[in-house]
Amino acid sequence: MQSMSRNILITGANGALGLAIAEYFLTKEADCRVFLGVRERRERAEELATRFPGRTDLITLEITSPEAWKTALAEIEAKAAALGVLINNAGFHEDALLANMSQDQWSRVLDANLNAVFHGCQAVLPAMMRQRQGRIVNIASLSAISSPAGQTNYAAAKAGVIGLTQSLAKESARMGITVNAVCPGYIEGGLPADWTPEHLKALKMQLPMRRFAKPAEVAAAVFFLASAEASYITGTALKIDGGML
Amino acid sequence: MPTRQRLKELMISELMLDMTADDIGDDTPLFGPAGIGLDSVDALQLVVMIEKHFNFKMADQDQAKRILHSVSTIAEALEQKAVA
């Protein structure tokens, strides 16, 4: 149970995991208001918003731009007072072997997955510090801990997210702000579209649970880390991998 | 309540210090092993605390470093602002 209504911003809210996190909050926390951070693609977030009228708002947010963060937060504060929870979920991977990776591929992935988390945290911290409370949950990845070939950019970015999380947790611990990360493994709906059924089947055979995570299973952990009950958990990087590691 | 006493009580509650106001001398350095032992995170919190409770915004890091030396230096800066 939460003690007060909260305003929650979820970036990447048009993706499978972002949608699942948003729906989890909206279902489990009756009086919360969820801001769905989106860019051009927003059709699934719009559909979710129609199911929770009055409790959801779409916010256009280019996460790699500090100015866009300022604008988005001003919009949120004008509509619903200060933000209580930030879920840095948006991100993408663009895999290539390092020998073939272009500077642009490296930079794009670092910008979206790591620099954007820096911008987001920096944007929300002043208000959270004034309120002396806040929850930040960063979506990292199992790739940060066990980095596969072809993901030097993504693995480095997500490992950076864990480092940022641990360091910022120490900086903000005495201000009532917790900062945590989750490290999901394979998630249904979040896998590359070009992976064949045979490849997916072979992949599942390697997993102790022989299945991928449902987005709601990751969302549940995010929800807990953002809850009042998780008040003494900060700086953690929780792996959600069905026992892979 | 006198400014110095108020500052000490705010510091204890906002910085979660396990001490009483009497343990903090007016001129005791706030930072470093010879003083109260506050750290850089506390400094950031002090800046926010002073802005929030006294509506006093530090102009820059040099000014903050000068003012945040002790309870007395903070109080003097606040009193000067009140007179100005």
Interface residues (C-beta under 8 A of the other chain):
Chain A: M129 R130 R132 K170 E171 A173 R174 M175
Chain B: E14 L15 M16 V41 D42 L44 Q45 V48 K52
